[in-house]
Amino acid sequence: MSELEADQSRPAILSAVKGRARFFAAPGMTGTRIRSLLLCAALTLTACGESRSVSERAAEADPTFDPNSLSYKLIPPTDLPPEGTRSLFDHIIKENGSLPYPFEELMALVASYDAEGAPPITVLIPDGRSLLKGQANFRQPRIIVAADPRPSESVAELGAQLRGRLFLGFVEGAAEIEVISYNEAAGRFEFQLVKDYREGGSPRLVYAKRAICTTCHAGGAPIFPVRPWEETSGQPAISAAILKARQAQPEDRYHGAALVNALSAPETIDELTEVGNVIPTVQRVWIDGCGNDEKQGLACRRQMLKLALRYLVSPTEINAEDPEFRRLVELQQPNWPANGIALANSDLLNRNPFVDKPRLTPWQWLMGLLPPSGNSSEDGKLDDFEDLPPLRAELDPLSPRAPKEILQPGAPTAITGLARMFSDNDRRLLEAQSEYELARLLAAVDDRRLEPVLGPAPFQRQATLRALLAALGMKELPKTSYISTEGMSAPIVEGVKPIAISEGSVLELYEHYCFGCHRGNPNAKLDFMNGASEEEVLANIKETSTIREALDYERYLGTDKANKLMPPANAWQRRELDEARKAGKDDVAKMVEV
């Protein structure tokens, strides 16, 4: 239907819409649901397809996708991480003890992983393309954070590899942080949300619905626009509009993020997303490219690791005529998928929000005739996203993007990508232990101690590094970090309903003052207010004797042990509890009684 035909048809359309809206307006039916049904069932202006599976969506963006492949079985696209594994972000929060608030404190936590405390890279996007774009604007832009730390040198601990593996997107208007972080044990990125992240809220860290995330993040990894990044505060027009909307000065900050950026900031984030985007492809090459055969697979992964280590210690152009390179091609050819292995396209086309504005299509005009959905559930944010006018298809991250590359046996992309799985400190350890002799380092790959890490399983940087160091003769191996899930609470997926608390229950006080840290905390020791029902949570509270001491204000307040008191002194919950105490309310006494 052309725009002219749509204009001429609007009176008839409006009449039909009103009639069908009455038909569909069943009790509990939201405005958004009515609009969806109208689009699919009314007027027959177009056909609405059935919802597609993860496999079908993946095939659109990746012509090499195979749900029967070994890598798909070993790295499944489940919402929750595979059992016994967790995201890097979970490990960081567990180590810290709680999720920092406000956002400046969370950025400070990320900065603490840099040897000199350098802050992470940030840019602001007021009019972007994320699922939370309906809640972002020039006064409250979306904050993008990318970790790029330079960690200290260490022989005692391998430490976390954050570079290209941790990204945050905070939208104040949505009170939500989107988190993408790597899961080394599972060989995949995890998609998480921090819900209700606001003053007076009870933040909850949950795993997102993966199928929703990967409709844009088709490679299961971070994405970002390409140069010149006109959506970001790296462009003067965007930063000027932000300053005007916030009535701020160029030196001011927004939740710790600069309001004005040099173009180097989005350029660095673009580079870091490229680093992350290669990782899932490296895992597919490591698993599918070498296959499941015990003998051949072992030889194939040994050869791939040798070439990666050569590149790690002496980065040079990979020569296709090199006998060692040809050997890898020979080993990979028998198992290589017939359609190749795709490197997903993590690049969104550049968009100038002042020029590339969404246009109201006949569909959007039609939905605008209906009242707002009035949906107050957490799905409301997704409703807001769906209600916005669409972008041109080539700018829309929901549109499938052709792969950047279809890899074939011996692909240099996989070799260099595997080399970059190791950190700078890893390289220093390997060079020192091999006495800076490449031949000795490569010989270590043939050691039998490497066999457990060269099987058909996701490549794990720390386990492989420890095996290499042991083969090189290191007596006291460095400790691993952020792998073991011991002491971690069970992960929670988005959409798990909060417990129903009866009116007047003392648990309302615990919900207000304590749930933010002690319900859904990745650290099992601190997750003592979890439970599927009010009764179960109360029972857990009664069994946790340390709560009594943490609420003993009469004993500790004003002493050198005041830090034992909870909520923490700098938390909004503590401020409100102090105000309640000053007002003579017995909130503390009621909680202590439980």
C-alpha positions as semicolon CSV with decimal commas, in nm:
position;residue;x (nm);y (nm);z (nm)
1;M;0,000;0,000;0,000
2;S;0,142;0,338;-0,099
3;E;0,128;0,638;0,137
4;L;-0,133;0,800;-0,091
5;E;-0,351;0,489;-0,083
6;A;-0,310;0,477;0,295
7;D;-0,426;0,838;0,326
8;Q;-0,733;0,771;0,111
9;S;-0,818;0,456;0,307
10;R;-0,784;0,602;0,659
11;P;-1,157;0,676;0,721
12;A;-1,251;0,317;0,640
13;I;-0,952;0,184;0,830
14;L;-1,043;0,386;1,139
15;S;-1,397;0,247;1,135
16;A;-1,269;-0,107;1,105
17;V;-1,012;-0,050;1,380
18;K;-1,273;0,075;1,625
19;G;-1,496;-0,224;1,564
20;R;-1,218;-0,478;1,591
21;A;-1,071;-0,304;1,896
22;R;-1,400;-0,363;2,078
23;F;-1,385;-0,726;1,972
24;F;-1,031;-0,779;2,096
25;A;-1,057;-0,573;2,416
26;A;-1,099;-0,867;2,649
27;P;-1,039;-0,823;3,023
28;G;-0,667;-0,794;3,096
29;M;-0,585;-0,723;2,731
30;T;-0,323;-0,448;2,705
31;G;-0,326;-0,177;2,444
32;T;-0,005;-0,317;2,301
33;R;-0,158;-0,662;2,267
34;I;-0,463;-0,512;2,095
35;R;-0,237;-0,332;1,851
36;S;-0,046;-0,652;1,779
37;L;-0,365;-0,843;1,712
38;L;-0,496;-0,565;1,490
39;L;-0,182;-0,577;1,285
40;C;-0,207;-0,951;1,239
41;A;-0,581;-1,009;1,221
42;A;-0,748;-0,688;1,111
43;L;-0,764;-0,527;0,769
44;T;-0,533;-0,790;0,617
45;L;-0,296;-0,515;0,505
46;T;-0,012;-0,766;0,526
47;A;0,061;-1,111;0,660
48;C;0,217;-1,143;1,004
49;G;0,445;-1,444;1,027
50;E;0,447;-1,684;1,316
51;S;0,709;-1,634;1,583
52;R;1,034;-1,790;1,473
53;S;1,267;-2,008;1,670
54;V;1,621;-1,915;1,768
55;S;1,742;-2,149;1,495
56;E;1,535;-1,975;1,228
57;R;1,648;-1,629;1,334
58;A;2,011;-1,738;1,351
59;A;1,994;-1,880;0,999
60;E;1,884;-1,541;0,864
61;A;2,199;-1,366;0,985
62;D;2,433;-1,664;0,953
63;P;2,400;-1,885;0,643
64;T;2,648;-2,127;0,802
65;F;2,440;-2,178;1,116
66;D;2,380;-2,545;1,196
67;P;2,173;-2,640;1,503
68;N;2,313;-2,993;1,472
69;S;2,674;-2,878;1,494
70;L;2,900;-2,983;1,779
71;S;2,954;-2,622;1,888
72;Y;2,579;-2,562;1,913
73;K;2,549;-2,863;2,144
74;L;2,848;-2,764;2,355
75;I;2,761;-2,393;2,369
76;P;2,378;-2,392;2,372
77;P;2,183;-2,063;2,336
78;T;2,004;-2,102;2,669
79;D;1,884;-1,803;2,871
80;L;2,075;-1,915;3,179
81;P;2,447;-2,000;3,153
82;P;2,537;-2,369;3,127
83;E;2,548;-2,539;3,464
84;G;2,865;-2,473;3,661
85;T;2,946;-2,154;3,471
86;R;2,872;-1,784;3,522
87;S;2,928;-1,452;3,354
88;L;3,231;-1,236;3,421
89;F;2,996;-0,971;3,560
90;D;2,855;-1,219;3,813
91;H;3,207;-1,302;3,931
92;I;3,296;-0,934;3,964
93;I;2,984;-0,860;4,168
94;K;3,040;-1,165;4,386
95;E;3,397;-1,058;4,456
96;N;3,281;-0,708;4,542
97;G;3,011;-0,841;4,776
98;S;2,723;-0,645;4,624
99;L;2,615;-0,449;4,320
100;P;2,753;-0,094;4,362
101;Y;2,515;0,201;4,356
102;P;2,502;0,468;4,223
103;F;2,636;0,408;3,872
104;E;2,953;0,608;3,940
105;E;3,044;0,346;4,200
106;L;2,993;0,065;3,949
107;M;3,224;0,240;3,704
108;A;3,478;0,285;3,985
109;L;3,463;-0,091;4,046
110;V;3,543;-0,155;3,679
111;A;3,826;0,101;3,699
112;S;3,978;-0,088;3,993
113;Y;4,083;-0,364;3,751
114;D;4,324;-0,124;3,581
115;A;4,675;-0,108;3,726
116;E;4,654;0,270;3,748
117;G;4,280;0,296;3,816
118;A;4,204;0,433;3,468
119;P;3,827;0,463;3,418
120;P;3,648;0,256;3,154
121;I;3,563;0,409;2,817
122;T;3,223;0,582;2,802
123;V;3,005;0,752;2,542
124;L;2,651;0,886;2,559
125;I;2,378;0,795;2,309
126;P;2,058;0,998;2,357
127;D;1,874;0,881;2,044
128;G;1,992;0,531;1,966
129;R;1,875;0,189;1,862
130;S;1,870;-0,026;2,177
131;L;1,563;-0,187;2,334
132;L;1,566;0,098;2,587
133;K;1,572;0,376;2,330
134;G;1,217;0,471;2,429
135;Q;1,343;0,574;2,775
136;A;1,658;0,760;2,666
137;N;1,675;1,122;2,552
138;F;1,914;1,418;2,543
139;R;1,854;1,497;2,910
140;Q;1,897;1,136;3,019
141;P;2,107;0,972;2,746
142;R;2,205;0,608;2,744
143;I;2,553;0,557;2,891
144;I;2,769;0,301;2,711
145;V;3,062;0,165;2,915
146;A;3,335;-0,059;2,774
147;A;3,605;-0,208;2,995
148;D;3,959;-0,160;2,862
149;P;4,184;-0,207;3,165
150;R;4,558;-0,263;3,166
151;P;4,597;-0,501;3,461
152;S;4,906;-0,528;3,680
153;E;5,174;-0,784;3,605
154;S;5,140;-1,094;3,822
155;V;5,289;-1,441;3,855
156;A;5,055;-1,541;4,137
157;E;4,716;-1,502;3,970
158;L;4,599;-1,507;3,610
159;G;4,329;-1,251;3,676
160;A;4,029;-1,149;3,473
161;Q;4,050;-1,064;3,105
162;L;3,807;-0,772;3,078
163;R;3,920;-0,614;2,752
164;G;3,649;-0,663;2,492
165;R;3,461;-0,882;2,736
166;L;3,257;-0,643;2,952
167;F;3,007;-0,383;2,829
168;L;2,737;-0,189;3,015
169;G;2,447;0,020;2,888
170;F;2,270;0,230;3,155
171;V;1,946;0,419;3,093
172;E;1,838;0,623;3,393
173;G;1,484;0,667;3,261
174;A;1,440;0,290;3,250
175;A;1,621;0,232;3,583
176;E;1,800;-0,049;3,404
177;I;2,151;-0,157;3,309
178;E;2,208;-0,389;3,015
179;V;2,517;-0,605;3,068
180;I;2,714;-0,808;2,815
181;S;3,005;-1,002;2,964
182;Y;3,203;-1,309;2,870
183;N;3,165;-1,650;3,032
184;E;3,505;-1,817;2,993
185;A;3,396;-2,156;3,121
186;A;3,106;-2,172;2,874
187;G;3,281;-2,005;2,581
188;R;3,006;-1,751;2,520
189;F;2,888;-1,402;2,609
190;E;2,605;-1,367;2,859
191;F;2,327;-1,111;2,838
192;Q;2,206;-0,973;3,172
193;L;1,993;-0,693;3,310
194;V;2,007;-0,500;3,633
195;K;1,643;-0,413;3,698
196;D;1,508;-0,136;3,922
197;Y;1,849;0,033;3,943
198;R;1,746;0,364;4,097
199;E;1,731;0,563;4,416
200;G;1,479;0,385;4,637
201;G;1,472;0,076;4,417
202;S;1,561;-0,286;4,486
203;P;1,809;-0,376;4,210
204;R;1,789;-0,730;4,074
205;L;2,049;-0,891;3,853
206;V;1,889;-1,131;3,608
207;Y;1,977;-1,310;3,287
208;A;1,793;-1,171;2,987
209;K;1,585;-1,364;2,736
210;R;1,865;-1,460;2,501
211;A;1,645;-1,497;2,195
212;I;1,542;-1,132;2,228
213;C;1,902;-1,013;2,263
214;T;2,035;-1,211;1,969
215;T;1,781;-1,069;1,726
216;C;2,015;-0,767;1,719
217;H;2,330;-0,928;1,860
218;A;2,318;-1,196;1,591
219;G;2,669;-1,319;1,666
220;G;2,594;-1,352;2,036
221;A;2,840;-1,068;2,102
222;P;2,851;-0,686;2,138
223;I;2,758;-0,458;1,847
224;F;2,828;-0,091;1,774
225;P;2,791;0,164;1,491
226;V;3,074;0,241;1,249
227;R;3,262;0,564;1,189
228;P;3,190;0,854;1,230
229;W;2,957;0,746;1,516
230;E;2,711;1,032;1,473
231;E;2,474;0,891;1,736
232;T;2,729;0,940;2,011
233;S;2,866;1,220;2,226
234;G;3,184;1,191;2,021
235;Q;3,010;1,421;1,772
236;P;2,983;1,794;1,861
237;A;2,617;1,818;1,754
238;I;2,515;1,540;1,994
239;S;2,720;1,666;2,289
240;A;2,591;2,022;2,233
241;A;2,230;1,898;2,241
242;I;2,301;1,703;2,560
243;L;2,457;2,008;2,726
244;K;2,158;2,219;2,628
245;A;1,902;1,964;2,749
246;R;2,083;1,919;3,081
247;Q;2,170;2,290;3,117
248;A;2,524;2,173;3,187
249;Q;2,881;2,280;3,122
250;P;3,126;2,080;2,905
251;E;3,328;1,976;3,211
252;D;3,021;1,835;3,390
253;R;2,956;1,463;3,410
254;Y;2,648;1,245;3,400
255;H;2,660;0,951;3,641
256;G;3,038;0,969;3,609
257;A;3,042;0,980;3,228
258;A;3,177;1,275;3,033
259;L;2,916;1,483;2,850
260;V;3,163;1,569;2,573
261;N;3,392;1,308;2,416
262;A;3,673;1,310;2,167
263;L;3,608;1,087;1,869
264;S;3,866;0,847;2,013
265;A;3,609;0,729;2,273
266;P;3,357;0,574;2,029
267;E;3,649;0,458;1,817
268;T;3,789;0,261;2,112
269;I;3,449;0,112;2,194
270;D;3,414;0,012;1,829
271;E;3,752;-0,160;1,850
272;L;3,656;-0,339;2,173
273;T;3,332;-0,470;2,023
274;E;3,538;-0,607;1,734
275;V;3,760;-0,787;1,985
276;G;3,455;-0,941;2,150
277;N;3,277;-1,024;1,825
278;V;3,555;-1,255;1,705
279;I;3,541;-1,475;2,016
280;P;3,227;-1,679;1,931
281;T;3,371;-1,747;1,584
282;V;3,702;-1,861;1,734
283;Q;3,508;-2,104;1,953
284;R;3,325;-2,247;1,650
285;V;3,653;-2,294;1,463
286;W;3,813;-2,452;1,771
287;I;3,523;-2,697;1,812
288;D;3,366;-2,754;1,468
289;G;3,674;-2,683;1,258
290;C;3,873;-2,954;1,434
291;G;3,586;-3,195;1,494
292;N;3,512;-3,468;1,742
293;D;3,767;-3,730;1,636
294;E;3,997;-3,789;1,931
295;K;4,325;-3,825;1,743
296;Q;4,271;-3,585;1,454
297;G;4,091;-3,329;1,671
298;L;4,380;-3,327;1,917
299;A;4,637;-3,276;1,639
300;C;4,422;-3,004;1,480
301;R;4,383;-2,800;1,799
302;R;4,752;-2,843;1,880
303;Q;4,841;-2,698;1,544
304;M;4,594;-2,413;1,576
305;L;4,731;-2,325;1,922
306;K;5,089;-2,333;1,795
307;L;5,012;-2,085;1,519
308;A;4,823;-1,864;1,764
309;L;5,117;-1,864;2,008
310;R;5,355;-1,776;1,724
311;Y;5,134;-1,480;1,643
312;L;5,100;-1,387;2,012
313;V;5,474;-1,350;2,076
314;S;5,566;-1,222;1,730
315;P;5,270;-1,069;1,544
316;T;5,343;-1,089;1,172
317;E;5,138;-1,151;0,862
318;I;5,029;-1,513;0,836
319;N;5,188;-1,672;0,532
320;A;4,963;-1,915;0,345
321;E;5,273;-2,089;0,204
322;D;5,411;-2,160;0,551
323;P;5,427;-2,541;0,597
324;E;5,287;-2,506;0,950
325;F;4,993;-2,308;0,814
326;R;4,932;-2,563;0,536
327;R;4,940;-2,837;0,799
328;L;4,652;-2,668;0,986
329;V;4,453;-2,643;0,662
330;E;4,499;-3,016;0,604
331;L;4,386;-3,100;0,958
332;Q;4,078;-2,878;0,943
333;Q;3,951;-2,970;0,597
334;P;3,797;-3,310;0,686
335;N;3,575;-3,162;0,959
336;W;3,512;-2,814;0,822
337;P;3,138;-2,738;0,782
338;A;3,031;-2,750;0,418
339;N;2,895;-2,392;0,431
340;G;3,198;-2,256;0,616
341;I;3,198;-2,075;0,952
342;A;3,065;-1,720;0,962
343;L;3,214;-1,422;1,139
344;A;2,908;-1,222;1,241
345;N;2,875;-0,859;1,143
346;S;2,891;-0,654;1,462
347;D;2,883;-0,324;1,273
348;L;2,569;-0,113;1,257
349;L;2,559;0,147;0,982
350;N;2,630;0,498;1,102
351;R;2,315;0,696;1,178
352;N;2,271;1,069;1,227
353;P;1,965;1,099;1,454
354;F;1,902;1,457;1,335
355;V;1,873;1,338;0,975
356;D;1,781;0,968;0,988
357;K;1,457;1,009;1,178
358;P;1,199;0,729;1,186
359;R;0,899;0,800;0,963
360;L;0,546;0,712;1,056
361;T;0,440;0,432;0,827
362;P;0,070;0,351;0,773
363;W;0,116;0,085;1,039
364;Q;0,253;0,327;1,296
365;W;-0,019;0,576;1,213
366;L;-0,277;0,300;1,262
367;M;-0,143;0,198;1,604
368;G;-0,132;0,562;1,709
369;L;-0,509;0,574;1,682
370;L;-0,537;0,348;1,986
371;P;-0,483;0,460;2,346
372;P;-0,150;0,384;2,519
373;S;-0,117;0,031;2,648
374;G;-0,109;0,136;3,013
375;N;0,107;-0,169;3,074
376;S;0,295;-0,124;3,400
377;S;0,473;-0,458;3,389
378;E;0,842;-0,499;3,314
379;D;0,743;-0,585;2,958
380;G;0,634;-0,222;2,927
381;K;0,984;-0,121;2,820
382;L;0,965;-0,366;2,531
383;D;0,618;-0,234;2,449
384;D;0,758;0,119;2,432
385;F;1,029;-0,003;2,195
386;E;0,779;-0,176;1,968
387;D;0,551;0,131;1,964
388;L;0,824;0,360;1,827
389;P;0,828;0,430;1,452
390;P;1,071;0,198;1,272
391;L;1,404;0,300;1,128
392;R;1,496;0,239;0,769
393;A;1,572;-0,131;0,732
394;E;1,942;-0,081;0,664
395;L;1,977;0,117;0,990
396;D;1,766;-0,115;1,204
397;P;1,974;-0,356;1,416
398;L;1,684;-0,602;1,394
399;S;1,748;-0,641;1,020
400;P;1,969;-0,943;0,945
401;R;2,324;-0,841;0,852
402;A;2,535;-1,045;0,616
403;P;2,843;-1,198;0,781
404;K;3,168;-1,006;0,765
405;E;3,347;-1,315;0,648
406;I;3,282;-1,681;0,574
407;L;3,585;-1,858;0,716
408;Q;3,749;-2,151;0,543
409;P;4,015;-2,392;0,679
410;G;4,324;-2,210;0,803
411;A;4,145;-1,876;0,825
412;P;4,389;-1,614;0,967
413;T;4,094;-1,450;1,149
414;A;4,064;-1,755;1,373
415;I;4,437;-1,778;1,439
416;T;4,476;-1,411;1,535
417;G;4,150;-1,428;1,732
418;L;4,277;-1,724;1,933
419;A;4,601;-1,539;2,003
420;R;4,404;-1,243;2,138
421;M;4,224;-1,469;2,384
422;F;4,541;-1,437;2,595
423;S;4,616;-1,121;2,794
424;D;4,935;-0,916;2,793
425;N;5,026;-1,064;3,130
426;D;4,970;-1,415;2,988
427;R;5,216;-1,338;2,708
428;R;5,476;-1,209;2,955
429;L;5,444;-1,525;3,165
430;L;5,482;-1,752;2,863
431;E;5,781;-1,561;2,726
432;A;5,959;-1,556;3,061
433;Q;5,894;-1,924;3,134
434;S;6,010;-2,028;2,784
435;E;6,319;-1,808;2,824
436;Y;6,206;-1,611;2,521
437;E;6,265;-1,910;2,293
438;L;5,974;-1,961;2,054
439;A;6,079;-2,319;1,974
440;R;6,062;-2,409;2,342
441;L;5,718;-2,251;2,378
442;L;5,582;-2,438;2,076
443;A;5,734;-2,766;2,198
444;A;5,533;-2,727;2,519
445;V;5,212;-2,757;2,315
446;D;5,311;-3,119;2,235
447;D;5,333;-3,205;2,607
448;R;5,074;-3,456;2,726
449;R;4,966;-3,213;2,996
450;L;4,799;-3,010;2,721
451;E;4,567;-3,293;2,614
452;P;4,286;-3,219;2,865
453;V;4,246;-2,866;2,725
454;L;4,266;-2,966;2,358
455;G;3,953;-3,178;2,341
456;P;3,617;-3,095;2,176
457;A;3,511;-2,832;2,428
458;P;3,512;-2,449;2,447
459;F;3,863;-2,304;2,453
460;Q;3,948;-2,184;2,803
461;R;4,226;-1,931;2,831
462;Q;4,323;-1,988;3,195
463;A;4,320;-2,369;3,186
464;T;4,527;-2,368;2,866
465;L;4,774;-2,117;3,009
466;R;4,826;-2,318;3,327
467;A;4,886;-2,634;3,121
468;L;5,142;-2,452;2,905
469;L;5,323;-2,310;3,210
470;A;5,331;-2,655;3,370
471;A;5,473;-2,805;3,050
472;L;5,739;-2,532;3,052
473;G;5,845;-2,637;3,401
474;M;5,678;-2,376;3,623
475;K;5,658;-2,522;3,974
476;E;5,403;-2,296;4,142
477;L;5,131;-2,224;3,892
478;P;4,930;-1,900;3,912
479;K;4,577;-1,926;4,044
480;T;4,276;-1,905;3,816
481;S;4,013;-1,633;3,860
482;Y;3,645;-1,594;3,778
483;I;3,588;-1,956;3,678
484;S;3,466;-2,150;3,983
485;T;3,103;-2,101;4,082
486;E;3,160;-2,226;4,436
487;G;2,977;-2,005;4,680
488;M;2,758;-1,845;4,414
489;S;2,381;-1,835;4,435
490;A;2,166;-1,980;4,160
491;P;2,128;-1,756;3,853
492;I;1,789;-1,600;3,786
493;V;1,632;-1,548;3,446
494;E;1,438;-1,235;3,354
495;G;1,066;-1,269;3,405
496;V;1,083;-1,470;3,730
497;K;0,797;-1,326;3,928
498;P;0,877;-1,156;4,258
499;I;0,729;-1,321;4,562
500;A;0,389;-1,209;4,683
501;I;0,417;-1,037;5,021
502;S;0,102;-1,013;5,230
503;E;-0,007;-0,665;5,334
504;G;0,136;-0,564;5,668
505;S;0,397;-0,840;5,668
506;V;0,731;-0,750;5,824
507;L;0,882;-0,883;5,504
508;E;0,776;-0,555;5,341
509;L;1,045;-0,388;5,552
510;Y;1,307;-0,641;5,448
511;E;1,202;-0,594;5,086
512;H;1,247;-0,218;5,113
513;Y;1,572;-0,208;5,308
514;C;1,749;-0,536;5,227
515;F;1,634;-0,716;4,911
516;G;1,851;-0,497;4,687
517;C;2,166;-0,671;4,814
518;H;2,045;-0,995;4,966
519;R;1,792;-1,131;4,718
520;G;1,939;-1,243;4,386
521;N;2,300;-1,169;4,491
522;P;2,547;-1,383;4,290
523;N;2,734;-1,449;4,618
524;A;2,548;-1,736;4,786
525;K;2,664;-1,625;5,132
526;L;2,491;-1,291;5,082
527;D;2,184;-1,430;4,906
528;F;2,009;-1,524;5,230
529;M;1,680;-1,350;5,146
530;N;1,607;-1,560;4,842
531;G;1,317;-1,802;4,825
532;A;1,010;-1,885;4,619
533;S;0,754;-1,770;4,875
534;E;0,707;-1,530;5,164
535;E;0,725;-1,820;5,409
536;E;1,048;-1,952;5,259
537;V;1,216;-1,611;5,268
538;L;1,112;-1,553;5,628
539;A;1,248;-1,896;5,722
540;N;1,581;-1,812;5,555
541;I;1,597;-1,483;5,745
542;K;1,529;-1,655;6,077
543;E;1,811;-1,900;6,008
544;T;2,064;-1,623;5,935
545;S;2,183;-1,507;6,275
546;T;2,418;-1,243;6,133
547;I;2,117;-1,028;6,040
548;R;2,047;-0,971;6,410
549;E;2,395;-0,829;6,466
550;A;2,381;-0,617;6,149
551;L;2,069;-0,448;6,288
552;D;2,208;-0,387;6,639
553;Y;2,218;-0,010;6,609
554;E;2,219;0,049;6,985
555;R;2,533;-0,158;7,024
556;Y;2,744;-0,041;6,732
557;L;2,624;0,304;6,624
558;G;2,885;0,566;6,710
559;T;3,160;0,310;6,774
560;D;3,455;0,193;6,567
561;K;3,246;-0,112;6,473
562;A;2,967;0,089;6,313
563;N;3,062;-0,061;5,975
564;K;2,899;-0,384;6,092
565;L;2,560;-0,217;6,065
566;M;2,346;-0,274;5,760
567;P;2,230;-0,133;5,524
568;P;2,572;0,015;5,435
569;A;2,628;0,373;5,549
570;N;2,641;0,511;5,193
571;A;2,325;0,333;5,070
572;W;1,993;0,507;5,011
573;Q;1,832;0,232;5,218
574;R;2,045;0,338;5,516
575;R;1,943;0,701;5,474
576;E;1,577;0,608;5,473
577;L;1,619;0,375;5,770
578;D;1,796;0,652;5,964
579;E;1,511;0,890;5,883
580;A;1,260;0,630;6,000
581;R;1,448;0,589;6,326
582;K;1,458;0,965;6,382
583;A;1,084;0,977;6,320
584;G;1,032;0,720;6,595
585;K;0,930;0,433;6,365
586;D;1,013;0,087;6,494
587;D;1,122;-0,063;6,161
588;V;1,449;-0,193;6,307
589;A;1,276;-0,348;6,608
590;K;1,027;-0,528;6,383
591;M;1,306;-0,672;6,168
592;V;1,511;-0,771;6,475
593;E;1,211;-0,953;6,618
594;V;1,200;-1,180;6,312
